């Protein structure tokens, strides 16, 4: 008797998802807890694992929207070949039954958390092509067994060499999105793609108040020569909705200051090697900004608070969101309880989350519950910007490029490595005095980093 693989409870605020990719083909042998499919939610990509060993039978197609509790696949219990012997239809010999894998749970917070911040962009989702014959024409440079069924169909249909396409999946695995991007880049100028479908509005929020902002979808205009339309995936659609919602619901204002980075540049140059030898992690800039922000938030708690209905909710903890750039776009994993971490612990957590982000392994828990965010546009050369709030947070700190500039030091002009800082905040909750005070406190600690060590 076959065992059903159902869509588990993904998170409190997520009711449906899109089947982005089958990781195991229809009729392949799978083992218990082996990933079989990738779902794309509004916040992150989520892997679904087999609940039983046996032969996998697909019940859904790539591109379909599935609800929590829907049957995604069925597994026919049977003998599974040992690792390395390949897949194929397994004999019907019975195996001992196994308990289904427990669904991923959510982090238990010390206080009621706000909605999870927008997560990482996931692969572009398009309806799956009809099943094709076995990969006979696939280039021999990449083994067919290393490709998922969806990717295998694409490279077979278009006759492309997968070894020439950089993979952005876990461990460098080639994803459907990578192939589509390669095909679009190789398309001749003037070739017309299918038009982008209208974006349906999100489900209305419960309770009183206006529904969430939506991305306006005007009438589809015909494509002109040199134009191409790419459907907006779920995550990018959700990002657009949240940014519009932030602009519509919050009174966003930005204040600026500049920081002399001389002390930190000197400190890192003197202690970088010793720090890395002792703690096993590189001494970066983010730990200084994270620690300075945590201490400043303790003095100006409004920047770490949020408006919830008619109340102001103050957080006695700091869950720090740190923007990380990946091959799929910008994601904001959260360093939970950053107020309890040392410099080395913050650096290790940043390295761990950044590694998971690059491998597209961030869980919903890694993206949930942020109370304040830091974004570093300086790594891309940005000199100044006005970051947008990540609802329901009330503050976001923007770091920028370190640039040598002439500044007045007393009565003398000196050239110093300077950085502009930008704090965007919700003016409904944070007053100008509080925002300026927060930035000044961050500036003071960055220009005198020993204050952070002494907590003064």
BATORTI-129336 format. One record per residue (C-alpha): x, y, z; chain; residue in one letter. Coordinates in Angstrom, 3 decimals, padded with zeros to 6 digits. Each point is the difference from the previous one (the first is absolute). Layout:
<rec <X; Y; Z>; A; a>
...
***
This chain:
<rec <000.000; 000.000; 000.000>; A; x>
<rec <001.404; 003.386; -000.992>; A; x>
<rec <000.836; 002.694; 002.561>; A; x>
<rec <-001.108; 003.577; -000.658>; A; x>
<rec <002.477; 002.867; 000.258>; A; x>
<rec <-002.001; 003.050; 001.042>; A; x>
<rec <000.917; 003.681; 000.146>; A; x>
<rec <000.930; 000.687; 003.652>; A; x>
<rec <-000.780; 003.126; 001.992>; A; x>
<rec <002.693; 002.338; -001.352>; A; x>
<rec <-000.461; 002.981; 002.314>; A; x>
<rec <-002.832; 001.741; 001.794>; A; x>
<rec <-000.409; 002.635; -002.721>; A; x>
<rec <000.450; -002.307; -003.019>; A; x>
<rec <-002.987; -001.926; -001.327>; A; x>
<rec <001.180; -000.945; -003.485>; A; x>
<rec <003.114; -000.385; -002.118>; A; x>
<rec <001.066; -000.683; -003.577>; A; x>
<rec <001.654; -003.252; -001.026>; A; x>
<rec <003.238; 001.446; -001.382>; A; x>
<rec <001.919; -003.175; -000.806>; A; x>
<rec <-000.055; -003.748; 000.350>; A; x>
<rec <003.318; -001.163; 001.432>; A; x>
<rec <-000.856; -003.665; -000.700>; A; x>
<rec <-001.673; -001.251; -003.159>; A; x>
<rec <-003.273; -001.865; -000.297>; A; x>
<rec <000.721; -003.704; 000.493>; A; x>
<rec <003.382; 000.549; 001.669>; A; x>
<rec <000.968; -001.815; 003.169>; A; x>
<rec <000.231; 002.251; 003.053>; A; x>
<rec <001.071; -000.458; 003.576>; A; x>
<rec <-001.688; 001.305; 003.124>; A; x>
<rec <000.911; 003.629; 000.772>; A; x>
<rec <001.540; 000.443; -003.480>; A; x>
<rec <-001.030; 003.358; -001.592>; A; x>
<rec <-002.456; -000.637; -002.839>; A; x>
<rec <-001.416; 003.431; -000.869>; A; x>
<rec <000.596; 003.719; 000.394>; A; x>
<rec <-002.889; 002.311; 000.908>; A; x>
<rec <000.074; 003.746; -000.477>; A; x>
<rec <-001.838; 002.016; 002.648>; A; x>
<rec <-000.366; 003.737; 000.498>; A; x>
<rec <003.062; -000.020; 002.241>; A; x>
<rec <002.413; -002.768; -000.963>; A; x>
<rec <000.581; -003.205; -001.905>; A; x>
<rec <-000.942; -003.073; 002.043>; A; x>
<rec <001.089; -003.581; -000.656>; A; x>
<rec <-002.496; -002.832; 000.486>; A; x>
<rec <001.470; -003.334; 001.074>; A; x>
<rec <-001.242; -003.521; -000.577>; A; x>
<rec <-001.930; -001.414; 002.949>; A; x>
<rec <000.678; -003.592; -001.063>; A; x>
<rec <002.483; -002.018; -002.051>; A; x>
<rec <-001.315; -001.334; -003.278>; A; x>
<rec <-000.968; 001.057; -003.518>; A; x>
<rec <-001.123; 003.608; -000.498>; A; x>
<rec <-003.161; 000.812; -001.958>; A; x>
<rec <-000.651; 003.670; -000.764>; A; x>
<rec <-003.471; 001.335; 000.778>; A; x>
<rec <000.669; 003.632; -001.027>; A; x>
<rec <001.743; 001.782; -002.848>; A; x>
<rec <002.655; 002.683; 000.183>; A; x>
<rec <-001.640; 003.439; 000.145>; A; x>
<rec <-003.133; -001.144; 001.843>; A; x>
<rec <-001.119; 001.865; 003.122>; A; x>
<rec <-000.459; -002.376; 002.920>; A; x>
<rec <-001.695; 000.516; 003.342>; A; x>
<rec <001.027; -001.270; 003.420>; A; x>
<rec <-001.319; -003.558; 000.258>; A; x>
<rec <-000.099; -000.661; -003.752>; A; x>
<rec <001.467; -003.258; -001.267>; A; x>
<rec <003.267; 000.810; -001.769>; A; x>
<rec <001.061; -003.562; -000.845>; A; x>
<rec <-000.468; -003.637; 000.887>; A; x>
<rec <002.679; -002.503; 000.924>; A; x>
<rec <-000.407; -003.674; -000.743>; A; x>
<rec <001.947; -001.887; 002.667>; A; x>
<rec <002.552; -002.339; -001.530>; A; x>
<rec <003.641; -000.974; -000.062>; A; x>
<rec <002.317; 002.938; -000.568>; A; x>
<rec <003.434; -000.487; -001.595>; A; x>
<rec <003.039; 000.780; 002.077>; A; x>
<rec <001.519; 003.462; -000.459>; A; x>
<rec <001.918; 000.236; -003.267>; A; x>
<rec <-002.011; -002.724; -001.785>; A; x>
<rec <-002.336; 002.519; -001.627>; A; x>
<rec <-003.768; 000.316; -000.051>; A; x>
<rec <-002.620; -001.728; -002.076>; A; x>
<rec <-003.119; -001.892; 000.893>; A; x>
<rec <000.521; -001.992; 003.176>; A; x>
<rec <-001.327; -003.509; 000.731>; A; x>
<rec <-003.108; -000.258; 002.092>; A; x>
<rec <001.685; -001.615; 003.001>; A; x>
<rec <-001.504; 001.404; 003.168>; A; x>
<rec <002.004; 002.205; 002.352>; A; x>
<rec <-000.620; 000.768; 003.638>; A; x>
<rec <-002.149; 003.104; 000.347>; A; x>
<rec <001.606; 003.240; 001.110>; A; x>
<rec <-001.402; 003.000; 001.780>; A; x>
<rec <-000.526; 003.071; -002.206>; A; x>
<rec <002.549; 002.751; 000.331>; A; x>
<rec <-001.155; 002.735; 002.332>; A; x>
<rec <-000.888; 003.284; -001.757>; A; x>
<rec <002.324; 002.916; 000.525>; A; x>
<rec <-001.078; 002.013; 003.029>; A; x>
<rec <000.265; 003.677; 000.758>; A; x>
<rec <002.318; 001.679; 002.459>; A; x>
<rec <-001.496; 000.586; 003.455>; A; x>
<rec <000.561; 003.652; 000.779>; A; x>
<rec <000.362; 001.693; 003.393>; A; x>
<rec <-002.727; 002.399; -001.070>; A; x>
<rec <-002.617; -000.070; -002.739>; A; x>
<rec <001.943; 000.555; -003.240>; A; x>
<rec <-001.159; 002.078; -002.912>; A; x>
<rec <-000.522; -001.424; -003.477>; A; x>
<rec <003.061; -001.598; -001.507>; A; x>
<rec <002.094; 002.183; -002.290>; A; x>
<rec <000.067; -000.645; -003.667>; A; x>
<rec <002.160; -002.955; -000.834>; A; x>
<rec <002.253; -001.072; -002.689>; A; x>
<rec <-001.009; 000.021; -003.637>; A; x>
<rec <-000.508; -003.503; -001.366>; A; x>
<rec <000.246; -001.497; -003.474>; A; x>
<rec <-002.187; 001.325; -002.810>; A; x>
<rec <-003.094; -002.158; -000.227>; A; x>
<rec <-001.590; -000.877; -003.331>; A; x>
<rec <-002.355; -002.825; -000.962>; A; x>
<rec <001.896; -003.221; -000.531>; A; x>
<rec <000.541; -001.281; -003.501>; A; x>
<rec <-001.648; -003.317; -000.910>; A; x>
<rec <002.006; -003.039; 001.113>; A; x>
<rec <002.749; -000.838; -002.485>; A; x>
<rec <001.780; -003.206; -000.832>; A; x>
<rec <003.128; -001.041; 001.817>; A; x>
<rec <002.894; 002.401; -000.421>; A; x>
<rec <001.691; -001.463; -003.024>; A; x>
<rec <001.096; 003.289; -001.547>; A; x>
<rec <001.250; 001.657; 003.183>; A; x>
<rec <003.651; 001.023; -000.242>; A; x>
<rec <002.344; -002.597; 001.436>; A; x>
<rec <001.910; 002.637; 001.973>; A; x>
<rec <-002.572; -000.154; 002.803>; A; x>
<rec <-001.511; -003.253; 001.216>; A; x>
<rec <-003.763; -000.092; -000.521>; A; x>
<rec <-000.475; -001.321; 003.525>; A; x>
<rec <001.415; 003.247; 001.422>; A; x>
<rec <-002.838; 002.026; -001.512>; A; x>
<rec <-003.525; 000.282; 001.335>; A; x>
<rec <-002.806; -001.082; -002.354>; A; x>
<rec <-001.015; 003.610; -000.714>; A; x>
<rec <003.563; 001.046; -000.842>; A; x>
<rec <000.540; -003.169; -002.004>; A; x>
<rec <-003.019; 000.782; -002.205>; A; x>
<rec <001.167; 003.558; -000.639>; A; x>
<rec <003.553; -000.870; -001.034>; A; x>
<rec <-001.320; -002.835; -002.173>; A; x>
<rec <-002.626; 002.126; -001.752>; A; x>
<rec <002.341; 002.907; -000.691>; A; x>
<rec <003.170; -002.007; -000.641>; A; x>
<rec <002.165; 001.965; 002.434>; A; x>
<rec <003.093; -001.239; 001.829>; A; x>
<rec <-000.749; 000.149; 003.761>; A; x>
<rec <003.706; 000.110; 000.808>; A; x>
<rec <000.125; 003.485; -001.546>; A; x>
<rec <-002.699; 001.350; 002.321>; A; x>
<rec <001.036; 001.071; 003.537>; A; x>
<rec <-002.204; -001.663; 002.611>; A; x>
<rec <-001.358; 001.972; 002.964>; A; x>
<rec <-001.605; -002.894; 001.861>; A; x>
<rec <001.366; -001.773; 003.069>; A; x>
<rec <003.517; -001.234; -000.678>; A; x>
<rec <-000.004; 001.695; -003.405>; A; x>
<rec <-002.953; -002.063; -001.226>; A; x>
<rec <-001.584; 001.216; -003.227>; A; x>
<rec <-003.512; 001.379; 000.508>; A; x>
<rec <-002.801; 000.576; -002.478>; A; x>
<rec <000.402; 003.743; 000.578>; A; x>
<rec <003.656; -000.184; -001.080>; A; x>
<rec <-000.910; -001.650; -003.310>; A; x>
<rec <-002.817; 002.469; -000.685>; A; x>
<rec <002.320; 002.914; 000.719>; A; x>
<rec <002.582; -001.476; -002.363>; A; x>
<rec <-002.594; -000.476; -002.751>; A; x>
<rec <-001.324; 003.547; 000.414>; A; x>
<rec <003.503; 001.442; -000.175>; A; x>
<rec <000.698; -001.981; -003.153>; A; x>
<rec <-003.286; 000.980; -001.678>; A; x>
<rec <000.463; 002.242; -003.076>; A; x>
<rec <-000.899; 003.661; 000.348>; A; x>
<rec <-003.573; 000.664; -000.950>; A; x>
<rec <-001.197; -003.474; 000.855>; A; x>
<rec <-003.282; 000.227; 001.839>; A; x>
<rec <-000.694; -001.883; 003.178>; A; x>
<rec <-003.352; -000.850; 001.429>; A; x>
<rec <-001.588; 002.949; 001.732>; A; x>
<rec <000.120; 000.290; 003.773>; A; x>
<rec <-003.275; -001.108; 001.606>; A; x>
<rec <-001.985; 002.349; 002.161>; A; x>
<rec <000.986; -000.136; 003.670>; A; x>
<rec <-002.904; -001.129; 002.181>; A; x>
<rec <-000.556; 001.994; 003.206>; A; x>
<rec <001.013; -001.708; 003.247>; A; x>
<rec <-002.549; -001.300; 002.426>; A; x>
<rec <-001.361; 002.741; 002.221>; A; x>
<rec <001.374; 000.258; 003.518>; A; x>
<rec <-002.197; -001.068; 002.874>; A; x>
<rec <-001.419; 002.615; 002.306>; A; x>
<rec <-000.879; 003.609; -000.577>; A; x>
<rec <001.888; 002.342; -002.238>; A; x>
<rec <000.768; 000.206; -003.720>; A; x>
<rec <001.286; -003.068; -001.859>; A; x>
<rec <003.700; -000.241; -000.816>; A; x>
<rec <001.263; 002.063; -002.907>; A; x>
<rec <000.239; -001.770; -003.320>; A; x>
<rec <002.161; 000.429; -003.029>; A; x>
<rec <-002.124; 001.713; -002.652>; A; x>
<rec <-000.360; -002.118; -003.111>; A; x>
<rec <-000.951; 002.126; -002.961>; A; x>
<rec <-001.216; -001.300; -003.349>; A; x>
<rec <002.562; -002.152; -001.758>; A; x>
<rec <001.601; 002.011; -002.779>; A; x>
<rec <001.485; -001.706; -003.050>; A; x>
<rec <003.761; -000.474; 000.150>; A; x>
<rec <002.121; 002.209; -002.190>; A; x>
<rec <003.135; -001.236; -001.755>; A; x>
<rec <002.780; -000.426; 002.558>; A; x>
<rec <-002.425; -000.543; 002.893>; A; x>
<rec <-000.629; -003.224; 001.890>; A; x>
<rec <-002.449; -000.815; 002.792>; A; x>
<rec <000.871; -002.274; 002.915>; A; x>
<rec <-002.718; -001.107; 002.430>; A; x>
<rec <000.484; 001.385; 003.509>; A; x>
<rec <000.538; -002.842; 002.458>; A; x>
<rec <-001.775; -000.258; 003.344>; A; x>
<rec <002.841; 001.367; 002.092>; A; x>
<rec <000.664; 002.991; -002.245>; A; x>
<rec <-003.752; 000.699; -000.063>; A; x>
<rec <-000.081; -000.116; 003.785>; A; x>
<rec <003.030; 002.308; 000.249>; A; x>
<rec <-001.750; 002.494; -002.271>; A; x>
<rec <-003.162; -000.170; 002.085>; A; x>
<rec <001.864; 000.531; 003.267>; A; x>
<rec <002.008; 002.953; -001.315>; A; x>
<rec <-003.150; 001.682; -001.283>; A; x>
<rec <-001.695; -000.814; 003.307>; A; x>
<rec <002.880; 001.601; 001.914>; A; x>
<rec <-000.255; 003.177; -002.071>; A; x>
<rec <-003.774; 000.067; 000.400>; A; x>
<rec <-000.356; -000.797; 003.702>; A; x>
<rec <003.106; 001.531; 001.622>; A; x>
<rec <001.172; 003.605; 000.186>; A; x>
<rec <003.540; -000.736; -001.193>; A; x>
<rec <002.649; 002.619; 000.617>; A; x>
<rec <003.782; -000.302; -000.318>; A; x>
<rec <002.691; 001.768; 001.987>; A; x>
<rec <003.721; -000.061; -000.748>; A; x>
<rec <003.342; 000.247; 001.725>; A; x>
<rec <003.595; -000.811; -000.858>; A; x>
<rec <002.527; -002.116; 001.865>; A; x>
<rec <003.772; 000.225; 000.128>; A; x>
<rec <001.017; -003.644; -000.454>; A; x>
<rec <003.683; 000.548; 000.850>; A; x>
<rec <-000.130; -001.742; 003.383>; A; x>
<rec <-001.792; -003.087; -001.337>; A; x>
<rec <002.238; -000.242; -003.069>; A; x>
<rec <003.063; 000.160; 002.259>; A; x>
<rec <-001.420; -002.466; 002.532>; A; x>
<rec <-000.851; -002.548; -002.697>; A; x>
<rec <003.444; 000.324; -001.577>; A; x>
<rec <001.695; -000.674; 003.356>; A; x>
<rec <-002.203; -002.830; 001.278>; A; x>
<rec <-001.530; -001.664; -003.064>; A; x>
<rec <002.467; -002.885; -000.144>; A; x>
<rec <-000.072; -000.708; 003.754>; A; x>
<rec <-003.789; 000.220; 000.059>; A; x>
<rec <-000.344; -002.494; -002.837>; A; x>
<rec <002.491; -002.421; 001.565>; A; x>
<rec <-001.797; 000.020; 003.341>; A; x>
<rec <-003.627; 000.074; -001.109>; A; x>
<rec <000.211; -001.682; -003.389>; A; x>
<rec <-001.865; 002.786; -001.778>; A; x>
<rec <001.029; 003.139; -001.839>; A; x>
<rec <-000.307; 003.329; 001.833>; A; x>
<rec <-002.293; 001.987; -002.280>; A; x>
<rec <-001.686; 003.373; 000.247>; A; x>
<rec <-003.497; -001.290; 000.686>; A; x>
<rec <000.732; -001.110; 003.561>; A; x>
<rec <000.967; 003.574; 000.940>; A; x>
<rec <-003.183; 001.427; -001.500>; A; x>
<rec <-002.112; -002.757; 001.505>; A; x>
<rec <001.424; 000.527; 003.479>; A; x>
<rec <-000.250; 003.802; -000.270>; A; x>
<rec <-003.627; -000.288; -001.145>; A; x>
<rec <-000.935; -002.413; 002.795>; A; x>
<rec <001.389; 002.370; 002.640>; A; x>
<rec <-001.664; 003.031; -001.629>; A; x>
<rec <-003.341; -001.830; -000.176>; A; x>
<rec <000.222; -000.528; 003.751>; A; x>
<rec <000.150; 003.783; 000.421>; A; x>
<rec <-002.652; 000.787; -002.635>; A; x>
<rec <-002.467; -002.931; 000.212>; A; x>
<rec <-002.522; 001.674; -002.318>; A; x>
<rec <002.212; -000.850; -002.993>; A; x>
<rec <-000.245; -003.678; 000.998>; A; x>
<rec <-003.775; 000.129; 000.567>; A; x>
<rec <-002.981; -000.377; -002.310>; A; x>
<rec <-003.552; 001.281; -000.328>; A; x>
<rec <-002.524; -002.802; 000.359>; A; x>
<rec <-003.564; 001.179; -000.411>; A; x>
<rec <-000.446; 002.867; 002.465>; A; x>
<rec <002.922; -001.077; 002.188>; A; x>
<rec <003.752; 000.516; 000.027>; A; x>
<rec <001.718; -003.347; 000.585>; A; x>
<rec <003.469; 000.304; 001.531>; A; x>
<rec <002.448; -002.882; -000.330>; A; x>
<rec <002.306; -000.870; 002.881>; A; x>
<rec <002.223; -001.840; -002.469>; A; x>
<rec <001.684; 000.771; -003.304>; A; x>
<rec <-000.548; -002.365; -002.914>; A; x>
<rec <002.322; 001.590; -002.529>; A; x>
<rec <-000.677; -000.401; -003.718>; A; x>
<rec <003.124; 000.167; -002.189>; A; x>
<rec <-000.463; 000.374; -003.753>; A; x>
<rec <001.996; -002.569; -002.018>; A; x>
<rec <000.386; -000.011; -003.785>; A; x>
<rec <-000.337; -003.405; -001.693>; A; x>
<rec <-000.180; -001.283; -003.544>; A; x>
<rec <-003.795; 000.276; 000.162>; A; x>
<rec <-000.134; 003.460; 001.512>; A; x>
<rec <-000.002; 001.670; 003.407>; A; x>
<rec <-001.124; -001.936; 003.084>; A; x>
<rec <-000.144; 001.103; 003.635>; A; x>
<rec <000.815; -002.803; 002.453>; A; x>
<rec <-000.424; 000.846; 003.670>; A; x>
<rec <002.574; -000.223; 002.790>; A; x>
<rec <-002.278; -000.931; 002.879>; A; x>
<rec <000.820; 001.426; 003.437>; A; x>
<rec <002.855; 002.103; -001.381>; A; x>
<rec <000.042; 001.940; 003.273>; A; x>
<rec <001.445; -003.084; 001.717>; A; x>
<rec <002.795; -000.656; -002.492>; A; x>
<rec <003.647; 001.043; 000.064>; A; x>
<rec <001.947; 001.316; -002.998>; A; x>
<rec <001.222; -003.482; -000.878>; A; x>
<rec <-003.446; -001.556; 000.427>; A; x>
<rec <-001.561; 002.640; -002.263>; A; x>
<rec <002.647; -000.615; -002.657>; A; x>
<rec <-000.508; -003.764; 000.182>; A; x>
<rec <-003.765; 000.379; -000.278>; A; x>
<rec <000.338; 002.348; -002.975>; A; x>
<rec <002.347; -002.485; -001.717>; A; x>
<rec <-002.363; -002.900; 000.722>; A; x>
<rec <-003.094; 001.801; -001.309>; A; x>
<rec <001.847; 001.400; -003.023>; A; x>
<rec <001.164; -003.516; -000.888>; A; x>
<rec <-003.544; -001.353; 000.264>; A; x>
<rec <-001.254; 002.903; -002.111>; A; x>
<rec <002.537; -000.675; -002.767>; A; x>
<rec <-000.952; -003.698; 000.009>; A; x>
<rec <-003.725; 000.906; 000.057>; A; x>
<rec <-000.415; -001.901; 003.264>; A; x>
<rec <-001.566; 002.734; 002.144>; A; x>
<rec <-002.984; -001.244; 001.962>; A; x>
<rec <-003.090; 002.044; 000.791>; A; x>
<rec <001.272; 000.241; 003.553>; A; x>
<rec <003.238; 001.598; -001.250>; A; x>
<rec <-002.062; 002.788; -001.594>; A; x>
<rec <-002.584; 000.538; 002.725>; A; x>
<rec <-000.417; 002.454; 002.827>; A; x>
<rec <002.412; 002.829; -000.830>; A; x>
<rec <-000.401; 003.184; 002.060>; A; x>
<rec <002.660; 002.187; -001.669>; A; x>
<rec <001.980; -000.329; -003.244>; A; x>
<rec <003.461; 000.989; -001.267>; A; x>
<rec <000.649; 000.241; -003.735>; A; x>
<rec <003.475; 000.509; -001.442>; A; x>
<rec <-000.186; 001.571; -003.439>; A; x>
<rec <003.616; 001.051; 000.286>; A; x>
<rec <001.241; -003.394; -001.172>; A; x>
<rec <-001.437; 000.887; -003.416>; A; x>
<rec <001.432; 003.532; 000.018>; A; x>
<rec <-003.054; 001.922; 001.246>; A; x>
<rec <000.998; 003.348; 001.482>; A; x>
<rec <-003.432; 000.993; 001.334>; A; x>
<rec <-003.524; -001.407; -000.059>; A; x>
<rec <-003.325; 000.079; 001.843>; A; x>
<rec <-000.917; -003.588; 000.982>; A; x>
<rec <-003.665; -001.008; 000.194>; A; x>
<rec <-001.460; -001.455; 003.200>; A; x>
<rec <-000.697; -003.701; 000.298>; A; x>
<rec <-003.526; -000.089; 001.562>; A; x>
<rec <-000.842; -000.164; 002.841>; A; x>
<rec <003.450; 001.228; 001.047>; A; x>
<rec <000.398; 003.683; 000.813>; A; x>
<rec <003.664; 000.437; -000.926>; A; x>
<rec <002.634; -001.065; -002.515>; A; x>
<rec <003.652; 001.094; -000.044>; A; x>
<rec <001.735; 000.456; -003.333>; A; x>
<rec <003.794; -000.402; -000.199>; A; x>
<rec <001.883; 001.407; -002.965>; A; x>
<rec <003.367; 000.099; -001.716>; A; x>
<rec <003.072; 000.982; 002.031>; A; x>
<rec <001.583; 002.862; -001.926>; A; x>
<rec <002.947; 002.203; 000.866>; A; x>
<rec <-001.106; 003.622; 000.307>; A; x>
<rec <001.482; 003.211; 001.397>; A; x>
<rec <-001.565; 000.826; 003.361>; A; x>
<rec <000.621; 002.623; 002.652>; A; x>
<rec <001.752; -001.395; 003.087>; A; x>
<rec <000.101; 002.904; 002.405>; A; x>
<rec <001.500; 002.847; -002.006>; A; x>
<rec <001.793; -002.318; -002.423>; A; x>
<rec <-001.091; -001.694; -003.228>; A; x>
<rec <000.756; -003.727; -000.133>; A; x>
<rec <-000.850; -002.821; -002.381>; A; x>
<rec <-001.961; -002.725; 001.787>; A; x>
<rec <-001.898; -003.154; -001.042>; A; x>
<rec <-003.597; 001.151; 000.344>; A; x>
<rec <-003.358; -001.761; -000.326>; A; x>
<rec <-003.480; 001.458; -000.294>; A; x>
<rec <-002.644; -001.648; 002.174>; A; x>
<rec <-003.733; 000.191; -000.745>; A; x>
<rec <-002.770; -000.863; 002.445>; A; x>
<rec <-003.468; -000.366; -001.493>; A; x>
<rec <-002.701; -000.107; 002.649>; A; x>
<rec <-003.751; 000.111; 000.505>; A; x>
<rec <-000.749; 003.571; 001.031>; A; x>
<rec <-003.325; -001.108; 001.507>; A; x>
<rec <001.982; -001.629; 002.792>; A; x>
<rec <003.506; 001.466; -000.120>; A; x>
<rec <000.468; 003.749; 000.376>; A; x>
<rec <002.808; 001.972; -001.586>; A; x>
<rec <001.800; 000.382; 003.330>; A; x>
<rec <-000.039; -003.764; 000.561>; A; x>
<rec <001.217; -000.817; -003.515>; A; x>
<rec <002.864; 002.493; 000.206>; A; x>
<rec <000.904; -001.220; 003.489>; A; x>
<rec <000.127; -003.588; -001.255>; A; x>
<rec <002.331; 000.895; -002.877>; A; x>
<rec <002.240; 002.097; 002.254>; A; x>
<rec <000.293; -002.880; 002.476>; A; x>
<rec <000.949; -002.369; -002.841>; A; x>
<rec <002.524; 002.550; -001.315>; A; x>
<rec <001.579; 000.508; 003.426>; A; x>
<rec <000.562; -003.724; 000.513>; A; x>
<rec <001.363; -000.574; -003.496>; A; x>
<rec <002.475; 002.863; 000.321>; A; x>
<rec <001.037; -001.270; 003.445>; A; x>
<rec <-000.405; -003.793; -000.251>; A; x>
<rec <001.462; -000.540; 003.459>; A; x>
<rec <-003.297; 001.402; 001.339>; A; x>
<rec <-001.749; -003.066; -001.361>; A; x>
<rec <002.424; -002.286; 001.833>; A; x>
<rec <-000.563; 001.905; 003.238>; A; x>
<rec <-003.749; 000.492; -000.665>; A; x>
<rec <000.193; 003.746; 000.760>; A; x>
***
